[in-house]
Amino acid sequence: MRWHDIEIVLRHVAMDKKPIVVLDLDDVVFDTLTAIVNYVNETYGKNYSLHLSRRWSIAHAPWVKDGTVPFAEAVWIFRKVAKQMIPLREGAKKGILHIIESGANVLFLTKRTLYIEDAAKENLAIYGLGHIPFVNAPFEKGGKERVLRRLRQLGGNILMFVDDGPHNLEETHRMGFTLVKWDMPYNKTAPADFVISHWRDLIPLFEYLLHKYSHLSFA
């Protein structure tokens, strides 16, 4: 996604002046790691557990570390899975629509390679979420931080940012908005203001924050 296109989306979202809930896609909206583990197990006849993925790194994936999948081949697994219809996390669509109906904006913020950016858009469209603003951050260190800083510069009122990636959490935890960590085996030491593991936990947190900051002017 070119920065010019990112800028257009951010200006549109900021212009509305509503509180903004920024959501990572993979492992927050989409149940991506589960889909990857299932693909590896089915393809290679293994029985890996999601909880074995202790680090956010292809090189440290359990199927790479034990030699089942060569590194070069493992790089392509996410692309293969991404181009399929990755399931939504339980309660994700209902929760996203509730956030919007409650008077907030939702911005999907992912950081995928260009090869699978379109796959994310197509996946969202299939689930009826293709109309929600979408940004694919620059695929570089600090890519999401750069997008969030620009959104705030444009006047965007970020209520909370939800992500699972330890690198993204580390880069954005001092930016002033509420940082929510989706609990995963590989992010136990990453910073966050709140930790959740299900959409049934995220929605009450959203409602709490919306009420807490309701005295602020978003108009």
N, C-alpha and C positions, 0 to 999 in steps of 0.2 A: 504494500500500500504506500503510495507516494505521500510525502509530507503535505503536499498541496491538498490531497484528498482528505488526509487526517485533519487538517486545519478546517476544512469545510464542515466536517462532522462536529468538531469541537465547538466551533462558533454557533452552530445550530443548537447544540445541547446547552451551551452556556447562556444563550440568548433567552431561553425560556424562564430562567431565574428560579426554577424549582430546585429543591434539594436533589442531589444526584447520587444514585447508588451505582458504583462502578463494580462490575462483576467480571472476574476472569472466566474464561470458558472451560478449559480442560481441567477436570477434577473439581470444578465448582458447579458449572451448569451441565457439562457433559461428564459422564462416568468413564473417563478416558483410560485411566490406568487399569481399571478392571477389564476394559475391552482389550487392552494390550496383553495383559496376563492371560486372558481367555484365548486370544489368538495364538500366543506362544504355546500354551498347553495343548491346544487342538492341532497345531501344525507340527509340533515336535514330540507329541505323545508324553508330555510331562505333567506335573501336578504342582506347579509353583503357586505360592500364596502371595496375595497382595502385600502382606506384612513383611515379606522378605526384601522389599524395595526400600532399603534404608538410606539411599542417597539419590539425589536428583541428578543422575548422570547415566548416559547410555553405557559408558565403560564399566560402571559399577552395578548395572542390572544383574540380578542373580543368574540369568541365562547366558550372560556374556562372561561373567566371572568363572563359571564352572565349565566353560568351553562348549556349551550346547549350541550357542549361536555365535558365529564369527562377528566381530565388531562391525565390519563393513556391511554385513547383512542386517544386523540389528538396527543400524541407522535407518534402514528403509521400512522397518516394521511400523513405526509410528505413522509414516506417510501412507502405508497400505491401510492401516486401521482408520486413519483420519478420512480417507476417501470412501470409507463405508459409512453406514448410518450408525454413529456412536450413540448409545442410549443416553437419555437425559438422566440426571440424578433424580431419585424419587422426590417428588414434590417441587421440582425446579420450575416447571411451567406455571403451575398454580401460584407459586410464590412470586415469580416475576410479575405475573399479571396483577397480583395483589398489591405489590409495590407501586405499580403504575396507577392502579385504581385509587390508591391512597394519596395520590397527588405528588409523587416523586417521579423523576426521570430515571431510566435505566440506561447505562452505557456498557456494552460488552467491550472488554479490553483484553485482547489476546496478544501473543507474541509468537506467531508461527512463521515458518519460512514461506516465501511467496508461492512455493509449489503446492502448499496445502491451505493457503488463505481462502481460496474459492471453496474448498471442501467445507470449511467452517460456515461460510455463508449459506451454502446449499443445505447443510445439516440443520441450521437454524430455520431456514425457509420450510423445510419438510415438517418441522415441529410447530409451524405457525408463529415463529418468533423472528421472521426475517425483516419485519418492519422496525425493529428496535435498533437504535444507533449502534454502529459497529466500528471499532478501530483495531487494526492490526499494527501494533507498535513496531518501531524499527527493531530488526532482529540484531540487537547489539546490547552490550552491558548498559544498564540504565535506560533501556528503551521505554519501559512503562513509566518510569519516573519522569522522563522527559515529556511524555504525553500528559501526565497528571499535572505537572507544573504549568504546562501551557494552558490546560483547561482552567486552572485557577487564575492565571494571568488574564484570561478572557472573562473573568468574573463568575466562573462556574462554582457553585456551592456544593462541594463534595461532602456528602453526609457520611459515607463510608466506602471503603475499598476492600473487596473480598478476594483473596488469592490464596493459593497453596504453595507456590514456588518460593523456597527459602531465599533465593537471590532477590526476587521481587519484594518480599517482605522486608528484607534487610535494607534495600535501597529506598524504601518509601516510609519507614516507620517513624520518621521525625518530620513529616511534612505537615502535621497539624490537623489532619482529619482522622476519623476513627478507622483503625486498621484491624481487619478481621481475618484471622487465619483459619483456613479450612484444614482441620487436623489430618495429617497424613504421616505415614511411617518415616518419611525423609525430612520432615520439617520441625521436629520436636524442639529444637533449640532456637528456631527463628523467632524474632520479636513480633508481638502483636498486642493490641489492646484487649481483644476478646478472641477466644478459640471456640469454634463450633465444628460439628461433624455431621450435621443433617439440616435440611431446609426447615424442618420443624423447629430448630433452634435459631435459625437465621431470621425468620419472620418476626418472632417476639423481640429480638434484638433490634431489628429495623424499627418496629413500632415504638420501642423504648427511646431510641435515638431521635426519632421524628418528634415525639412528644417533648423530649428533653430540650430540643432546640427550636421548638415551635414559636418561642418568643422572638426568634431572629426573623428578620424580614427577608423572605425569598422572592418577594415581588418587585 
